[in-house]
């Protein structure tokens, strides 16, 4: 698989490490390599802390998903 973010050949991230569900998780598995996903995991913590995201709030989960899609240069999944 060629990663959509870095353009290199690579294996997808471990599904257990992808903390999203549904079509977005499937899209990550199909389009993103494990190296870029590991980079996102480092940025993810910063995004959560910067915006003080609370996962009990649906809009906060959506903000994190959008930040992830932007970082990974993915078109948003339906």
PDB file of N, CA, C and O in Angstrom:
ATOM      1  N   UNK A   1       0.839  -1.169   0.000  1.00  0.00           N
ATOM      2  CA  UNK A   1       0.000   0.000   0.000  1.00  0.00           C
ATOM      3  C   UNK A   1       0.890   1.241   0.000  1.00  0.00           C
ATOM      4  O   UNK A   1       1.882   1.305   0.727  1.00  0.00           O
ATOM      5  N   UNK A   2       0.528   2.221  -0.818  1.00  0.00           N
ATOM      6  CA  UNK A   2       1.255   3.484  -0.858  1.00  0.00           C
ATOM      7  C   UNK A   2       0.508   4.473   0.039  1.00  0.00           C
ATOM      8  O   UNK A   2      -0.691   4.699  -0.120  1.00  0.00           O
ATOM      9  N   UNK A   3       1.233   5.041   0.962  1.00  0.00           N
ATOM     10  CA  UNK A   3       0.647   5.960   1.942  1.00  0.00           C
ATOM     11  C   UNK A   3       0.242   7.271   1.268  1.00  0.00           C
ATOM     12  O   UNK A   3       0.993   7.840   0.475  1.00  0.00           O
ATOM     13  N   UNK A   4      -0.944   7.726   1.598  1.00  0.00           N
ATOM     14  CA  UNK A   4      -1.461   8.967   1.020  1.00  0.00           C
ATOM     15  C   UNK A   4      -0.728  10.189   1.565  1.00  0.00           C
ATOM     16  O   UNK A   4      -0.665  11.219   0.893  1.00  0.00           O
ATOM     17  N   UNK A   5      -0.178  10.091   2.759  1.00  0.00           N
ATOM     18  CA  UNK A   5       0.502  11.246   3.367  1.00  0.00           C
ATOM     19  C   UNK A   5       1.950  11.372   2.883  1.00  0.00           C
ATOM     20  O   UNK A   5       2.358  12.434   2.411  1.00  0.00           O
ATOM     21  N   UNK A   6       2.724  10.288   3.001  1.00  0.00           N
ATOM     22  CA  UNK A   6       4.156  10.384   2.691  1.00  0.00           C
ATOM     23  C   UNK A   6       4.514   9.886   1.291  1.00  0.00           C
ATOM     24  O   UNK A   6       5.599  10.174   0.787  1.00  0.00           O
ATOM     25  N   UNK A   7       3.606   9.141   0.667  1.00  0.00           N
ATOM     26  CA  UNK A   7       3.854   8.641  -0.689  1.00  0.00           C
ATOM     27  C   UNK A   7       4.761   7.432  -0.758  1.00  0.00           C
ATOM     28  O   UNK A   7       5.142   7.004  -1.848  1.00  0.00           O
ATOM     29  N   UNK A   8       5.116   6.868   0.398  1.00  0.00           N
ATOM     30  CA  UNK A   8       5.986   5.689   0.418  1.00  0.00           C
ATOM     31  C   UNK A   8       5.180   4.420   0.627  1.00  0.00           C
ATOM     32  O   UNK A   8       4.060   4.439   1.139  1.00  0.00           O
ATOM     33  N   UNK A   9       5.778   3.331   0.218  1.00  0.00           N
ATOM     34  CA  UNK A   9       5.188   2.012   0.422  1.00  0.00           C
ATOM     35  C   UNK A   9       5.307   1.661   1.899  1.00  0.00           C
ATOM     36  O   UNK A   9       6.351   1.898   2.508  1.00  0.00           O
ATOM     37  N   UNK A  10       4.264   1.108   2.476  1.00  0.00           N
ATOM     38  CA  UNK A  10       4.333   0.731   3.880  1.00  0.00           C
ATOM     39  C   UNK A  10       3.127  -0.072   4.320  1.00  0.00           C
ATOM     40  O   UNK A  10       2.099  -0.115   3.644  1.00  0.00           O
ATOM     41  N   UNK A  11       3.277  -0.702   5.462  1.00  0.00           N
ATOM     42  CA  UNK A  11       2.189  -1.482   6.045  1.00  0.00           C
ATOM     43  C   UNK A  11       1.222  -0.540   6.759  1.00  0.00           C
ATOM     44  O   UNK A  11       1.628   0.512   7.252  1.00  0.00           O
ATOM     45  N   UNK A  12      -0.053  -0.914   6.814  1.00  0.00           N
ATOM     46  CA  UNK A  12      -1.016  -0.081   7.539  1.00  0.00           C
ATOM     47  C   UNK A  12      -0.793  -0.178   9.047  1.00  0.00           C
ATOM     48  O   UNK A  12      -0.153  -1.117   9.519  1.00  0.00           O
ATOM     49  N   UNK A  13      -1.318   0.785   9.804  1.00  0.00           N
ATOM     50  CA  UNK A  13      -1.173   0.715  11.256  1.00  0.00           C
ATOM     51  C   UNK A  13      -1.988  -0.436  11.838  1.00  0.00           C
ATOM     52  O   UNK A  13      -2.968  -0.886  11.245  1.00  0.00           O
ATOM     53  N   UNK A  14      -1.568  -0.895  12.995  1.00  0.00           N
ATOM     54  CA  UNK A  14      -2.302  -1.940  13.701  1.00  0.00           C
ATOM     55  C   UNK A  14      -3.709  -1.422  13.992  1.00  0.00           C
ATOM     56  O   UNK A  14      -3.850  -0.335  14.551  1.00  0.00           O
ATOM     57  N   UNK A  15      -4.755  -2.169  13.629  1.00  0.00           N
ATOM     58  CA  UNK A  15      -6.127  -1.699  13.854  1.00  0.00           C
ATOM     59  C   UNK A  15      -6.419  -1.359  15.316  1.00  0.00           C
ATOM     60  O   UNK A  15      -7.255  -0.498  15.592  1.00  0.00           O
ATOM     61  N   UNK A  16      -5.756  -2.012  16.236  1.00  0.00           N
ATOM     62  CA  UNK A  16      -5.983  -1.738  17.660  1.00  0.00           C
ATOM     63  C   UNK A  16      -5.477  -0.358  18.053  1.00  0.00           C
ATOM     64  O   UNK A  16      -5.927   0.199  19.055  1.00  0.00           O
ATOM     65  N   UNK A  17      -4.552   0.202  17.283  1.00  0.00           N
ATOM     66  CA  UNK A  17      -3.985   1.517  17.605  1.00  0.00           C
ATOM     67  C   UNK A  17      -4.794   2.663  17.005  1.00  0.00           C
ATOM     68  O   UNK A  17      -4.606   3.820  17.381  1.00  0.00           O
ATOM     69  N   UNK A  18      -5.693   2.346  16.073  1.00  0.00           N
ATOM     70  CA  UNK A  18      -6.511   3.379  15.431  1.00  0.00           C
ATOM     71  C   UNK A  18      -7.765   3.575  16.274  1.00  0.00           C
ATOM     72  O   UNK A  18      -8.662   2.733  16.272  1.00  0.00           O
ATOM     73  N   UNK A  19      -7.821   4.693  16.995  1.00  0.00           N
ATOM     74  CA  UNK A  19      -8.893   4.927  17.960  1.00  0.00           C
ATOM     75  C   UNK A  19     -10.156   5.533  17.383  1.00  0.00           C
ATOM     76  O   UNK A  19     -10.916   6.178  18.105  1.00  0.00           O
ATOM     77  N   UNK A  20     -10.389   5.343  16.128  1.00  0.00           N
ATOM     78  CA  UNK A  20     -11.603   5.836  15.484  1.00  0.00           C
ATOM     79  C   UNK A  20     -12.413   4.631  15.032  1.00  0.00           C
ATOM     80  O   UNK A  20     -11.901   3.514  14.964  1.00  0.00           O
ATOM     81  N   UNK A  21     -13.680   4.871  14.724  1.00  0.00           N
ATOM     82  CA  UNK A  21     -14.554   3.772  14.315  1.00  0.00           C
ATOM     83  C   UNK A  21     -15.111   4.022  12.915  1.00  0.00           C
ATOM     84  O   UNK A  21     -14.973   5.106  12.347  1.00  0.00           O
ATOM     85  N   UNK A  22     -15.740   2.989  12.389  1.00  0.00           N
ATOM     86  CA  UNK A  22     -16.488   3.112  11.141  1.00  0.00           C
ATOM     87  C   UNK A  22     -15.653   3.401   9.916  1.00  0.00           C
ATOM     88  O   UNK A  22     -14.508   2.963   9.805  1.00  0.00           O
ATOM     89  N   UNK A  23     -16.249   4.153   8.988  1.00  0.00           N
ATOM     90  CA  UNK A  23     -15.591   4.418   7.708  1.00  0.00           C
ATOM     91  C   UNK A  23     -14.248   5.131   7.838  1.00  0.00           C
ATOM     92  O   UNK A  23     -13.336   4.891   7.047  1.00  0.00           O
ATOM     93  N   UNK A  24     -14.125   6.012   8.841  1.00  0.00           N
ATOM     94  CA  UNK A  24     -12.855   6.733   8.987  1.00  0.00           C
ATOM     95  C   UNK A  24     -11.723   5.775   9.350  1.00  0.00           C
ATOM     96  O   UNK A  24     -10.620   5.886   8.815  1.00  0.00           O
ATOM     97  N   UNK A  25     -11.987   4.850  10.244  1.00  0.00           N
ATOM     98  CA  UNK A  25     -10.971   3.863  10.632  1.00  0.00           C
ATOM     99  C   UNK A  25     -10.579   3.014   9.426  1.00  0.00           C
ATOM    100  O   UNK A  25      -9.397   2.755   9.201  1.00  0.00           O
ATOM    101  N   UNK A  26     -11.568   2.585   8.658  1.00  0.00           N
ATOM    102  CA  UNK A  26     -11.291   1.781   7.460  1.00  0.00           C
ATOM    103  C   UNK A  26     -10.437   2.555   6.467  1.00  0.00           C
ATOM    104  O   UNK A  26      -9.531   2.002   5.844  1.00  0.00           O
ATOM    105  N   UNK A  27     -10.738   3.841   6.326  1.00  0.00           N
ATOM    106  CA  UNK A  27      -9.974   4.684   5.398  1.00  0.00           C
ATOM    107  C   UNK A  27      -8.523   4.830   5.857  1.00  0.00           C
ATOM    108  O   UNK A  27      -7.600   4.781   5.044  1.00  0.00           O
ATOM    109  N   UNK A  28      -8.329   5.011   7.163  1.00  0.00           N
ATOM    110  CA  UNK A  28      -6.966   5.082   7.706  1.00  0.00           C
ATOM    111  C   UNK A  28      -6.229   3.787   7.383  1.00  0.00           C
ATOM    112  O   UNK A  28      -5.083   3.822   6.936  1.00  0.00           O
ATOM    113  N   UNK A  29      -6.867   2.662   7.603  1.00  0.00           N
ATOM    114  CA  UNK A  29      -6.246   1.355   7.364  1.00  0.00           C
ATOM    115  C   UNK A  29      -5.864   1.153   5.895  1.00  0.00           C
ATOM    116  O   UNK A  29      -4.885   0.470   5.596  1.00  0.00           O
ATOM    117  N   UNK A  30      -6.631   1.742   4.987  1.00  0.00           N
ATOM    118  CA  UNK A  30      -6.381   1.566   3.554  1.00  0.00           C
ATOM    119  C   UNK A  30      -5.377   2.565   2.985  1.00  0.00           C
ATOM    120  O   UNK A  30      -4.706   2.274   1.995  1.00  0.00           O
ATOM    121  N   UNK A  31      -5.269   3.756   3.613  1.00  0.00           N
ATOM    122  CA  UNK A  31      -4.527   4.844   2.980  1.00  0.00           C
ATOM    123  C   UNK A  31      -3.274   5.316   3.710  1.00  0.00           C
ATOM    124  O   UNK A  31      -2.457   6.023   3.121  1.00  0.00           O
ATOM    125  N   UNK A  32      -3.102   4.941   4.981  1.00  0.00           N
ATOM    126  CA  UNK A  32      -2.028   5.515   5.787  1.00  0.00           C
ATOM    127  C   UNK A  32      -1.061   4.425   6.273  1.00  0.00           C
ATOM    128  O   UNK A  32      -1.488   3.343   6.676  1.00  0.00           O
ATOM    129  N   UNK A  33       0.233   4.720   6.230  1.00  0.00           N
ATOM    130  CA  UNK A  33       1.235   3.752   6.701  1.00  0.00           C
ATOM    131  C   UNK A  33       1.414   3.867   8.211  1.00  0.00           C
ATOM    132  O   UNK A  33       1.026   4.861   8.825  1.00  0.00           O
ATOM    133  N   UNK A  34       2.006   2.832   8.793  1.00  0.00           N
ATOM    134  CA  UNK A  34       2.185   2.814  10.244  1.00  0.00           C
ATOM    135  C   UNK A  34       3.142   3.911  10.729  1.00  0.00           C
ATOM    136  O   UNK A  34       3.011   4.374  11.862  1.00  0.00           O
ATOM    137  N   UNK A  35       4.083   4.328   9.910  1.00  0.00           N
ATOM    138  CA  UNK A  35       5.011   5.389  10.297  1.00  0.00           C
ATOM    139  C   UNK A  35       4.276   6.723  10.442  1.00  0.00           C
ATOM    140  O   UNK A  35       4.472   7.436  11.426  1.00  0.00           O
ATOM    141  N   UNK A  36       3.443   7.056   9.474  1.00  0.00           N
ATOM    142  CA  UNK A  36       2.684   8.306   9.551  1.00  0.00           C
ATOM    143  C   UNK A  36       1.664   8.247  10.681  1.00  0.00           C
ATOM    144  O   UNK A  36       1.405   9.255  11.338  1.00  0.00           O
ATOM    145  N   UNK A  37       1.087   7.075  10.909  1.00  0.00           N
ATOM    146  CA  UNK A  37       0.143   6.946  12.017  1.00  0.00           C
ATOM    147  C   UNK A  37       0.858   7.185  13.353  1.00  0.00           C
ATOM    148  O   UNK A  37       0.305   7.829  14.245  1.00  0.00           O
ATOM    149  N   UNK A  38       2.066   6.677  13.489  1.00  0.00           N
ATOM    150  CA  UNK A  38       2.831   6.890  14.720  1.00  0.00           C
ATOM    151  C   UNK A  38       3.114   8.387  14.916  1.00  0.00           C
ATOM    152  O   UNK A  38       3.080   8.879  16.044  1.00  0.00           O
ATOM    153  N   UNK A  39       3.391   9.104  13.830  1.00  0.00           N
ATOM    154  CA  UNK A  39       3.587  10.552  13.924  1.00  0.00           C
ATOM    155  C   UNK A  39       2.303  11.226  14.401  1.00  0.00           C
ATOM    156  O   UNK A  39       2.345  12.127  15.238  1.00  0.00           O
ATOM    157  N   UNK A  40       1.158  10.787  13.865  1.00  0.00           N
ATOM    158  CA  UNK A  40      -0.121  11.356  14.295  1.00  0.00           C
ATOM    159  C   UNK A  40      -0.348  11.115  15.789  1.00  0.00           C
ATOM    160  O   UNK A  40      -0.854  11.997  16.482  1.00  0.00           O
ATOM    161  N   UNK A  41       0.011   9.957  16.283  1.00  0.00           N
ATOM    162  CA  UNK A  41      -0.206   9.656  17.699  1.00  0.00           C
ATOM    163  C   UNK A  41       0.518  10.669  18.595  1.00  0.00           C
ATOM    164  O   UNK A  41       0.017  11.016  19.664  1.00  0.00           O
ATOM    165  N   UNK A  42       1.665  11.134  18.174  1.00  0.00           N
ATOM    166  CA  UNK A  42       2.372  12.164  18.928  1.00  0.00           C
ATOM    167  C   UNK A  42       1.664  13.505  18.850  1.00  0.00           C
ATOM    168  O   UNK A  42       1.577  14.221  19.847  1.00  0.00           O
ATOM    169  N   UNK A  43       1.160  13.846  17.679  1.00  0.00           N
ATOM    170  CA  UNK A  43       0.443  15.105  17.486  1.00  0.00           C
ATOM    171  C   UNK A  43      -0.921  15.047  18.169  1.00  0.00           C
ATOM    172  O   UNK A  43      -1.400  16.053  18.693  1.00  0.00           O
ATOM    173  N   UNK A  44      -1.537  13.882  18.164  1.00  0.00           N
ATOM    174  CA  UNK A  44      -2.870  13.710  18.752  1.00  0.00           C
ATOM    175  C   UNK A  44      -2.910  14.173  20.210  1.00  0.00           C
ATOM    176  O   UNK A  44      -3.856  14.841  20.628  1.00  0.00           O
ATOM    177  N   UNK A  45      -1.905  13.822  20.961  1.00  0.00           N
ATOM    178  CA  UNK A  45      -1.836  14.222  22.370  1.00  0.00           C
ATOM    179  C   UNK A  45      -1.803  15.744  22.483  1.00  0.00           C
ATOM    180  O   UNK A  45      -2.462  16.322  23.347  1.00  0.00           O
ATOM    181  N   UNK A  46      -1.045  16.378  21.622  1.00  0.00           N
ATOM    182  CA  UNK A  46      -0.958  17.839  21.638  1.00  0.00           C
ATOM    183  C   UNK A  46      -2.298  18.477  21.293  1.00  0.00           C
ATOM    184  O   UNK A  46      -2.694  19.467  21.909  1.00  0.00           O
ATOM    185  N   UNK A  47      -2.994  17.914  20.313  1.00  0.00           N
ATOM    186  CA  UNK A  47      -4.308  18.441  19.914  1.00  0.00           C
ATOM    187  C   UNK A  47      -5.299  18.305  21.072  1.00  0.00           C
ATOM    188  O   UNK A  47      -6.027  19.247  21.386  1.00  0.00           O
ATOM    189  N   UNK A  48      -5.324  17.139  21.699  1.00  0.00           N
ATOM    190  CA  UNK A  48      -6.230  16.906  22.823  1.00  0.00           C
ATOM    191  C   UNK A  48      -5.960  17.907  23.938  1.00  0.00           C
ATOM    192  O   UNK A  48      -6.891  18.495  24.487  1.00  0.00           O
ATOM    193  N   UNK A  49      -4.703  18.100  24.268  1.00  0.00           N
ATOM    194  CA  UNK A  49      -4.348  19.031  25.343  1.00  0.00           C
ATOM    195  C   UNK A  49      -4.592  20.483  24.966  1.00  0.00           C
ATOM    196  O   UNK A  49      -5.110  21.256  25.772  1.00  0.00           O
ATOM    197  N   UNK A  50      -4.225  20.859  23.751  1.00  0.00           N
ATOM    198  CA  UNK A  50      -4.370  22.248  23.304  1.00  0.00           C
ATOM    199  C   UNK A  50      -5.829  22.699  23.334  1.00  0.00           C
ATOM    200  O   UNK A  50      -6.142  23.796  23.798  1.00  0.00           O
ATOM    201  N   UNK A  51      -6.715  21.842  22.834  1.00  0.00           N
ATOM    202  CA  UNK A  51      -8.129  22.204  22.758  1.00  0.00           C
ATOM    203  C   UNK A  51      -8.942  21.688  23.950  1.00  0.00           C
ATOM    204  O   UNK A  51     -10.155  21.886  24.022  1.00  0.00           O
ATOM    205  N   UNK A  52      -8.256  21.029  24.877  1.00  0.00           N
ATOM    206  CA  UNK A  52      -8.909  20.484  26.080  1.00  0.00           C
ATOM    207  C   UNK A  52     -10.135  19.654  25.709  1.00  0.00           C
ATOM    208  O   UNK A  52     -11.238  19.867  26.213  1.00  0.00           O
ATOM    209  N   UNK A  53      -9.902  18.710  24.817  1.00  0.00           N
ATOM    210  CA  UNK A  53     -11.002  17.898  24.304  1.00  0.00           C
ATOM    211  C   UNK A  53     -11.519  16.926  25.355  1.00  0.00           C
ATOM    212  O   UNK A  53     -10.752  16.321  26.105  1.00  0.00           O
ATOM    213  N   UNK A  54     -12.825  16.795  25.389  1.00  0.00           N
ATOM    214  CA  UNK A  54     -13.525  15.886  26.288  1.00  0.00           C
ATOM    215  C   UNK A  54     -14.291  14.903  25.406  1.00  0.00           C
ATOM    216  O   UNK A  54     -15.182  15.308  24.659  1.00  0.00           O
ATOM    217  N   UNK A  55     -13.957  13.638  25.484  1.00  0.00           N
ATOM    218  CA  UNK A  55     -14.534  12.659  24.566  1.00  0.00           C
ATOM    219  C   UNK A  55     -15.968  12.285  24.874  1.00  0.00           C
ATOM    220  O   UNK A  55     -16.568  11.490  24.149  1.00  0.00           O
ATOM    221  N   UNK A  56     -16.527  12.839  25.930  1.00  0.00           N
ATOM    222  CA  UNK A  56     -17.950  12.667  26.191  1.00  0.00           C
ATOM    223  C   UNK A  56     -18.766  13.606  25.297  1.00  0.00           C
ATOM    224  O   UNK A  56     -19.977  13.442  25.148  1.00  0.00           O
ATOM    225  N   UNK A  57     -18.087  14.589  24.706  1.00  0.00           N
ATOM    226  CA  UNK A  57     -18.736  15.564  23.824  1.00  0.00           C
ATOM    227  C   UNK A  57     -18.556  15.134  22.358  1.00  0.00           C
ATOM    228  O   UNK A  57     -17.431  15.058  21.865  1.00  0.00           O
ATOM    229  N   UNK A  58     -19.673  14.853  21.665  1.00  0.00           N
ATOM    230  CA  UNK A  58     -19.563  14.434  20.258  1.00  0.00           C
ATOM    231  C   UNK A  58     -18.806  15.440  19.388  1.00  0.00           C
ATOM    232  O   UNK A  58     -18.054  15.039  18.500  1.00  0.00           O
ATOM    233  N   UNK A  59     -18.992  16.736  19.631  1.00  0.00           N
ATOM    234  CA  UNK A  59     -18.307  17.734  18.803  1.00  0.00           C
ATOM    235  C   UNK A  59     -16.804  17.717  19.046  1.00  0.00           C
ATOM    236  O   UNK A  59     -16.037  18.064  18.148  1.00  0.00           O
ATOM    237  N   UNK A  60     -16.368  17.325  20.226  1.00  0.00           N
ATOM    238  CA  UNK A  60     -14.932  17.230  20.503  1.00  0.00           C
ATOM    239  C   UNK A  60     -14.331  16.020  19.774  1.00  0.00           C
ATOM    240  O   UNK A  60     -13.217  16.091  19.254  1.00  0.00           O
ATOM    241  N   UNK A  61     -15.072  14.925  19.742  1.00  0.00           N
ATOM    242  CA  UNK A  61     -14.597  13.749  18.984  1.00  0.00           C
ATOM    243  C   UNK A  61     -14.488  14.090  17.506  1.00  0.00           C
ATOM    244  O   UNK A  61     -13.552  13.658  16.832  1.00  0.00           O
ATOM    245  N   UNK A  62     -15.435  14.859  17.004  1.00  0.00           N
ATOM    246  CA  UNK A  62     -15.417  15.273  15.607  1.00  0.00           C
ATOM    247  C   UNK A  62     -14.234  16.199  15.325  1.00  0.00           C
ATOM    248  O   UNK A  62     -13.608  16.103  14.269  1.00  0.00           O
ATOM    249  N   UNK A  63     -13.927  17.091  16.260  1.00  0.00           N
ATOM    250  CA  UNK A  63     -12.772  17.978  16.097  1.00  0.00           C
ATOM    251  C   UNK A  63     -11.479  17.169  15.988  1.00  0.00           C
ATOM    252  O   UNK A  63     -10.614  17.483  15.170  1.00  0.00           O
ATOM    253  N   UNK A  64     -11.350  16.131  16.811  1.00  0.00           N
ATOM    254  CA  UNK A  64     -10.150  15.302  16.772  1.00  0.00           C
ATOM    255  C   UNK A  64     -10.071  14.535  15.457  1.00  0.00           C
ATOM    256  O   UNK A  64      -8.994  14.410  14.874  1.00  0.00           O
ATOM    257  N   UNK A  65     -11.202  14.022  14.989  1.00  0.00           N
ATOM    258  CA  UNK A  65     -11.218  13.281  13.716  1.00  0.00           C
ATOM    259  C   UNK A  65     -10.811  14.209  12.575  1.00  0.00           C
ATOM    260  O   UNK A  65     -10.054  13.809  11.690  1.00  0.00           O
ATOM    261  N   UNK A  66     -11.308  15.439  12.591  1.00  0.00           N
ATOM    262  CA  UNK A  66     -10.958  16.390  11.536  1.00  0.00           C
ATOM    263  C   UNK A  66      -9.471  16.756  11.606  1.00  0.00           C
ATOM    264  O   UNK A  66      -8.808  16.845  10.572  1.00  0.00           O
ATOM    265  N   UNK A  67      -8.953  16.964  12.795  1.00  0.00           N
ATOM    266  CA  UNK A  67      -7.530  17.266  12.949  1.00  0.00           C
ATOM    267  C   UNK A  67      -6.685  16.114  12.424  1.00  0.00           C
ATOM    268  O   UNK A  67      -5.652  16.330  11.790  1.00  0.00           O
ATOM    269  N   UNK A  68      -7.125  14.899  12.689  1.00  0.00           N
ATOM    270  CA  UNK A  68      -6.419  13.710  12.204  1.00  0.00           C
ATOM    271  C   UNK A  68      -6.430  13.676  10.675  1.00  0.00           C
ATOM    272  O   UNK A  68      -5.391  13.476  10.045  1.00  0.00           O
ATOM    273  N   UNK A  69      -7.606  13.872  10.086  1.00  0.00           N
ATOM    274  CA  UNK A  69      -7.723  13.861   8.623  1.00  0.00           C
ATOM    275  C   UNK A  69      -6.850  14.943   7.995  1.00  0.00           C
ATOM    276  O   UNK A  69      -6.213  14.714   6.967  1.00  0.00           O
ATOM    277  N   UNK A  70      -6.822  16.113   8.609  1.00  0.00           N
ATOM    278  CA  UNK A  70      -5.987  17.203   8.086  1.00  0.00           C
ATOM    279  C   UNK A  70      -4.505  16.841   8.167  1.00  0.00           C
ATOM    280  O   UNK A  70      -3.768  17.025   7.199  1.00  0.00           O
ATOM    281  N   UNK A  71      -4.070  16.330   9.314  1.00  0.00           N
ATOM    282  CA  UNK A  71      -2.669  15.972   9.513  1.00  0.00           C
ATOM    283  C   UNK A  71      -2.227  14.888   8.522  1.00  0.00           C
ATOM    284  O   UNK A  71      -1.127  14.945   7.972  1.00  0.00           O
ATOM    285  N   UNK A  72      -3.096  13.912   8.309  1.00  0.00           N
ATOM    286  CA  UNK A  72      -2.748  12.788   7.442  1.00  0.00           C
ATOM    287  C   UNK A  72      -3.031  13.051   5.960  1.00  0.00           C
ATOM    288  O   UNK A  72      -2.825  12.182   5.113  1.00  0.00           O
ATOM    289  N   UNK A  73      -3.508  14.271   5.662  1.00  0.00           N
ATOM    290  CA  UNK A  73      -3.798  14.666   4.274  1.00  0.00           C
ATOM    291  C   UNK A  73      -4.794  13.730   3.614  1.00  0.00           C
ATOM    292  O   UNK A  73      -4.633  13.321   2.464  1.00  0.00           O
ATOM    293  N   UNK A  74      -5.827  13.404   4.378  1.00  0.00           N
ATOM    294  CA  UNK A  74      -6.887  12.521   3.886  1.00  0.00           C
ATOM    295  C   UNK A  74      -8.123  13.350   3.573  1.00  0.00           C
ATOM    296  O   UNK A  74      -8.421  14.333   4.252  1.00  0.00           O
ATOM    297  N   UNK A  75      -8.829  12.938   2.543  1.00  0.00           N
ATOM    298  CA  UNK A  75     -10.145  13.521   2.323  1.00  0.00           C
ATOM    299  C   UNK A  75     -11.036  12.912   3.391  1.00  0.00           C
ATOM    300  O   UNK A  75     -10.874  11.741   3.736  1.00  0.00           O
ATOM    301  N   UNK A  76     -11.955  13.674   3.908  1.00  0.00           N
ATOM    302  CA  UNK A  76     -12.813  13.186   4.986  1.00  0.00           C
ATOM    303  C   UNK A  76     -13.683  12.042   4.493  1.00  0.00           C
ATOM    304  O   UNK A  76     -14.233  12.080   3.392  1.00  0.00           O
ATOM    305  N   UNK A  77     -13.794  11.019   5.341  1.00  0.00           N
ATOM    306  CA  UNK A  77     -14.673   9.882   5.037  1.00  0.00           C
ATOM    307  C   UNK A  77     -16.102  10.278   5.345  1.00  0.00           C
ATOM    308  O   UNK A  77     -16.365  11.068   6.252  1.00  0.00           O
ATOM    309  N   UNK A  78     -16.999   9.728   4.592  1.00  0.00           N
ATOM    310  CA  UNK A  78     -18.425  10.003   4.836  1.00  0.00           C
ATOM    311  C   UNK A  78     -18.822   9.483   6.182  1.00  0.00           C
ATOM    312  O   UNK A  78     -19.980   9.614   6.578  1.00  0.00           O
TER     313      UNK A  78
END
